């Protein structure tokens, strides 16, 4: 993808307004992990992929680590 990457927070505001409990449930992770993703604190790669997969399903668009600015670390 060319151009700037958008943060999860920006996508949440523009594409789909989800709650932390909703995303945590859909992504099978914790609300704390979702919160960290929103404020751009590093999260485990596995959780990042789960969140982006869930967000993709919610919006019908494809979001990956290649097109979303989401700080991660290997778990």
PASEBA-1860 file (N, C-alpha, C; in nm, 3 decimals):
! residues 75
1> XXXXXXXX> 0.085/-0.118/0.000/0.000/0.000/0.000/0.090/0.124/0.000 ~ 0.060/0.215/-0.087/0.137/0.339/-0.088/0.064/0.444/-0.007 ~ 0.139/0.545/0.034/0.078/0.651/0.113/0.090/0.625/0.261 ~ 0.037/0.717/0.339/0.050/0.704/0.485/-0.036/0.590/0.540 ~ 0.012/0.533/0.648/-0.067/0.433/0.719/-0.153/0.507/0.820 ~ -0.273/0.457/0.842/-0.362/0.516/0.941/-0.351/0.438/1.071 ~ -0.371/0.508/1.181/-0.371/0.441/1.311/-0.506/0.373/1.332 ~ -0.510/0.281/1.424/-0.635/0.214/1.458/-0.736/0.315/1.513
9> XXXXXXXX> -0.688/0.411/1.589/-0.776/0.514/1.644/-0.842/0.595/1.532 ~ -0.765/0.634/1.433/-0.821/0.708/1.319/-0.923/0.623/1.245 ~ -0.889/0.498/1.220/-0.983/0.409/1.151/-1.110/0.390/1.232 ~ -1.095/0.382/1.361/-1.212/0.367/1.449/-1.303/0.489/1.438 ~ -1.243/0.607/1.429/-1.323/0.730/1.421/-1.386/0.747/1.283 ~ -1.319/0.702/1.178/-1.365/0.726/1.041/-1.446/0.610/0.984 ~ -1.404/0.487/1.009/-1.465/0.370/0.944/-1.570/0.298/1.027 ~ -1.541/0.274/1.153/-1.632/0.193/1.235/-1.606/0.222/1.382
17> XXXXXXXX> -1.703/0.277/1.449/-1.690/0.314/1.591/-1.721/0.192/1.678 ~ -1.617/0.122/1.721/-1.636/0.004/1.806/-1.604/0.039/1.951 ~ -1.662/-0.037/2.042/-1.628/-0.022/2.184/-1.513/-0.116/2.217 ~ -1.442/-0.087/2.324/-1.332/-0.175/2.365/-1.382/-0.316/2.395 ~ -1.491/-0.332/2.471/-1.539/-0.469/2.497/-1.579/-0.543/2.369 ~ -1.643/-0.471/2.275/-1.683/-0.534/2.148/-1.561/-0.584/2.072 ~ -1.459/-0.499/2.058/-1.341/-0.540/1.983/-1.265/-0.650/2.055 ~ -1.252/-0.638/2.185/-1.182/-0.742/2.262/-1.249/-0.877/2.243
25> XXXXXXXX> -1.381/-0.878/2.248/-1.456/-1.002/2.230/-1.437/-1.058/2.089 ~ -1.453/-0.973/1.990/-1.439/-1.019/1.850/-1.297/-1.065/1.820 ~ -1.198/-0.999/1.877/-1.058/-1.032/1.851/-1.003/-1.137/1.947 ~ -1.083/-1.179/2.042/-1.041/-1.278/2.142/-0.913/-1.234/2.213 ~ -0.918/-1.110/2.263/-0.808/-1.056/2.340/-0.866/-0.975/2.455 ~ -0.785/-0.898/2.523/-0.833/-0.821/2.637/-0.862/-0.676/2.598 ~ -0.943/-0.611/2.678/-0.971/-0.469/2.656/-0.842/-0.387/2.670 ~ -0.753/-0.427/2.759/-0.627/-0.356/2.777/-0.543/-0.359/2.649
33> XXXXXXXX> -0.539/-0.474/2.583/-0.464/-0.485/2.458/-0.525/-0.394/2.352 ~ -0.657/-0.392/2.341/-0.724/-0.306/2.244/-0.694/-0.159/2.276 ~ -0.700/-0.124/2.403/-0.670/0.013/2.444/-0.527/0.051/2.405 ~ -0.432/-0.038/2.432/-0.292/-0.012/2.395/-0.278/0.007/2.245 ~ -0.350/-0.073/2.168/-0.346/-0.058/2.021/-0.398/0.079/1.980 ~ -0.503/0.125/2.045/-0.561/0.255/2.010/-0.468/0.371/2.042 ~ -0.391/0.359/2.150/-0.302/0.470/2.188/-0.159/0.449/2.136 ~ -0.145/0.351/2.048/-0.018/0.323/1.980/0.094/0.279/2.073
41> XXXXXXXX> 0.058/0.201/2.174/0.159/0.134/2.256/0.180/-0.005/2.196 ~ 0.300/-0.056/2.196/0.325/-0.187/2.134/0.243/-0.299/2.198 ~ 0.193/-0.386/2.111/0.117/-0.503/2.155/0.175/-0.626/2.085 ~ 0.147/-0.746/2.136/0.198/-0.866/2.071/0.146/-0.879/1.928 ~ 0.231/-0.928/1.839/0.196/-0.947/1.699/0.066/-1.028/1.682 ~ 0.053/-1.135/1.759/-0.066/-1.220/1.749/-0.193/-1.141/1.778 ~ -0.191/-1.060/1.883/-0.308/-0.978/1.917/-0.334/-0.873/1.810 ~ -0.229/-0.814/1.756/-0.245/-0.714/1.651/-0.316/-0.776/1.530
49> XXXXXXXX> -0.273/-0.893/1.492/-0.337/-0.961/1.378/-0.483/-0.993/1.409 ~ -0.511/-1.037/1.530/-0.650/-1.067/1.569/-0.738/-0.942/1.562 ~ -0.685/-0.831/1.612/-0.760/-0.705/1.610/-0.785/-0.661/1.466 ~ -0.683/-0.668/1.383/-0.700/-0.625/1.244/-0.792/-0.720/1.167 ~ -0.786/-0.848/1.196/-0.879/-0.942/1.133/-1.023/-0.911/1.173 ~ -1.044/-0.884/1.301/-1.178/-0.852/1.349/-1.227/-0.721/1.289 ~ -1.140/-0.620/1.282/-1.179/-0.492/1.224/-1.211/-0.508/1.075 ~ -1.133/-0.589/1.007/-1.160/-0.616/0.866/-1.298/-0.679/0.848
57> XXXXXXXX> -1.329/-0.773/0.936/-1.460/-0.839/0.930/-1.573/-0.739/0.958 ~ -1.552/-0.650/1.052/-1.654/-0.550/1.086/-1.682/-0.454/0.971 ~ -1.577/-0.417/0.899/-1.590/-0.314/0.796/-1.606/-0.368/0.656 ~ -1.571/-0.494/0.634/-1.575/-0.551/0.500/-1.456/-0.507/0.415 ~ -1.356/-0.446/0.478/-1.234/-0.403/0.410/-1.118/-0.481/0.468 ~ -1.003/-0.476/0.402/-0.887/-0.552/0.449/-0.787/-0.461/0.518 ~ -0.760/-0.492/0.644/-0.662/-0.419/0.723/-0.557/-0.517/0.773 ~ -0.431/-0.481/0.751/-0.319/-0.566/0.790/-0.210/-0.480/0.854
65> XXXXXXXX> -0.106/-0.544/0.900/0.008/-0.471/0.957/0.080/-0.389/0.850 ~ 0.056/-0.421/0.724/0.117/-0.346/0.615/0.046/-0.214/0.587 ~ -0.083/-0.205/0.623/-0.155/-0.081/0.590/-0.212/-0.008/0.712 ~ -0.181/-0.056/0.831/-0.224/0.012/0.955/-0.101/0.033/1.043 ~ -0.088/0.153/1.095/0.023/0.188/1.183/-0.009/0.136/1.323 ~ 0.043/0.018/1.353/0.013/-0.048/1.479/0.145/-0.102/1.537 ~ 0.200/-0.038/1.639/0.327/-0.085/1.697/0.311/-0.224/1.758 ~ 0.404/-0.312/1.722/0.395/-0.452/1.769/0.531/-0.498/1.821
73> XXX> 0.525/-0.609/1.890/0.647/-0.682/1.924/0.617/-0.830/1.907 ~ 0.720/-0.908/1.880/0.701/-1.052/1.862/0.673/-1.117/1.996 ~ 0.573/-1.202/1.996/0.535/-1.271/2.121/0.590/-1.410/2.127
END
